[in-house]
């Protein structure tokens, strides 16, 4: 290859690498790990599991299975360190929950996304669970089969705020066992999809 062509191809390759690195620097990624809520759940579960040793056998089994099993489940989720949520050039990755991580993970392309929404699910004792989700465009491919879509609609009507549809519920992830950085999320969405708005509801 002539020296001039070699230099040209090297410049193109270098530009591609630099451009890819620049895009990657704007990506936002959150992985499963410790959070204040998760730490409380694990500690309470372990405390109740240990305390259950003093109970009669039948209650001891139930107590250890429920509280100890719950604590171990959350520990398992934390230890995977898998991607819980990601924003990059390809779109938004909604990570699944271990142990069904792969089957529950969805990558939604920007062409299918109208809005990114931050919403709260009411819980007991006046508490709430924060969620981040997507309002998808009409006609976007379904994120679940017919049974999953029906379940999403029923759950949305029964348990979540009125402004959250069944489709948005399926395209949402609870901010649990990972941390959401809204500043980095906003910057990543503005870089990769300036036309997509972020709404808090």
PyMOL commands that set and color helices and strands:
alter all, ss='L'
color gray80, all
select helices_A, chain A and resi 3-26+36-54+57-80+101-104+110-112+124-126+146-159+166-170+182-192
alter helices_A, ss='H'
color red, helices_A
select strands_A, chain A and resi 28-31+83-88+91-94+106-108+113-122+128-136+172-174+197-200
alter strands_A, ss='S'
color yellow, strands_A
deselect
rebuild
show_as cartoon
